[in-house]
């Protein structure tokens, strides 16, 4: 049975971020899924200590609230010299992208060790409170001394990907998908999700 012959299933993305919804819709376009955003009035408290825990919390909460499968991701930047900070607090490190970048560069001032990595955890949960799939992708790199590039968002302008000499903000969409932590995580999720959908369609 090909993907085209499978019964379409609703998959709710556990996010209110329009850009993230659009990105997942593109990534999942080849599968028999009707991708939807989570309800606007639904707020999920991220209380996990790791990216995987937060992704699981969001996926389970949204799946139960909507009665549909839910896909959640949690991602962030961990800097070696800052003992892994900002980590799970990456999005809460300051009030805006510009301020988050400014704070991080300030805290690394005078520090030679600029090693860092991005992590992305993905989790799919069912409406019956079951975790169906969990994967995690990682991308190694360095924190630059100044922002470079106009593309991307978040910390992209100050994260130079190992072996490329390029920040995420200098990459095309295709390049970023190839190198990014979320792209790596999705490469692991995709075949497992296809297998899961085939199993669900068996009589």
SULFENZI-V670431 format. One record per residue. D_CENTER is the distance of its C-alpha to the mean C-alpha in Angstrom with 1 decimal. Layout:
BEGIN
d_center->D_CENTER
d_center->D_CENTER
END
This chain:
BEGIN
d_center->29.8
d_center->27.4
d_center->24.2
d_center->26.3
d_center->28.7
d_center->26.3
d_center->26.4
d_center->23.7
d_center->21.4
d_center->19.6
d_center->15.9
d_center->14.7
d_center->11.1
d_center->10.9
d_center->10.5
d_center->13.2
d_center->11.5
d_center->13.4
d_center->11.5
d_center->8.3
d_center->10.9
d_center->12.6
d_center->10.0
d_center->9.5
d_center->13.3
d_center->14.0
d_center->12.1
d_center->13.9
d_center->17.1
d_center->19.1
d_center->18.8
d_center->21.1
d_center->18.7
d_center->19.2
d_center->15.9
d_center->16.4
d_center->14.9
d_center->15.6
d_center->19.1
d_center->19.4
d_center->21.4
d_center->19.1
d_center->17.8
d_center->16.0
d_center->16.8
d_center->14.2
d_center->16.9
d_center->15.2
d_center->16.0
d_center->13.0
d_center->9.3
d_center->10.5
d_center->13.1
d_center->11.1
d_center->8.9
d_center->12.4
d_center->14.2
d_center->12.2
d_center->12.5
d_center->16.2
d_center->17.1
d_center->16.1
d_center->17.6
d_center->20.8
d_center->21.1
d_center->20.8
d_center->22.5
d_center->20.0
d_center->17.2
d_center->13.9
d_center->10.3
d_center->7.9
d_center->4.5
d_center->5.1
d_center->4.8
d_center->8.0
d_center->11.1
d_center->14.0
d_center->17.4
d_center->20.2
d_center->23.1
d_center->21.6
d_center->21.4
d_center->17.5
d_center->17.2
d_center->15.5
d_center->13.0
d_center->11.8
d_center->13.9
d_center->12.1
d_center->11.9
d_center->15.4
d_center->17.0
d_center->19.1
d_center->19.7
d_center->18.2
d_center->16.3
d_center->19.8
d_center->20.9
d_center->17.9
d_center->18.7
d_center->22.4
d_center->22.1
d_center->20.3
d_center->22.8
d_center->25.6
d_center->24.7
d_center->24.6
d_center->27.9
d_center->30.4
d_center->28.1
d_center->28.3
d_center->25.5
d_center->22.4
d_center->20.2
d_center->16.6
d_center->13.3
d_center->9.6
d_center->7.8
d_center->4.6
d_center->6.2
d_center->6.6
d_center->9.9
d_center->12.5
d_center->15.5
d_center->18.9
d_center->21.2
d_center->23.5
d_center->21.2
d_center->20.3
d_center->17.1
d_center->17.2
d_center->14.4
d_center->12.2
d_center->10.6
d_center->9.0
d_center->8.8
d_center->10.3
d_center->11.8
d_center->15.1
d_center->16.9
d_center->19.1
d_center->19.2
d_center->21.7
d_center->24.7
d_center->24.1
d_center->21.6
d_center->21.7
d_center->20.6
d_center->20.2
d_center->17.0
d_center->13.4
d_center->12.6
d_center->12.1
d_center->13.3
d_center->13.3
d_center->17.1
d_center->17.9
d_center->15.7
d_center->17.9
d_center->16.5
d_center->19.1
d_center->21.8
d_center->21.0
d_center->22.6
d_center->20.1
d_center->17.4
d_center->14.2
d_center->16.2
d_center->19.1
d_center->17.3
d_center->17.7
d_center->14.9
d_center->16.1
d_center->16.1
d_center->12.7
d_center->11.5
d_center->13.9
d_center->13.1
d_center->9.5
d_center->7.4
d_center->4.9
d_center->8.5
d_center->9.9
d_center->8.0
d_center->8.9
d_center->12.3
d_center->12.8
d_center->11.8
d_center->13.9
d_center->17.4
d_center->17.0
d_center->16.2
d_center->19.1
d_center->21.3
d_center->20.5
d_center->21.4
d_center->24.6
d_center->25.6
d_center->25.2
d_center->27.5
d_center->30.2
d_center->33.4
END
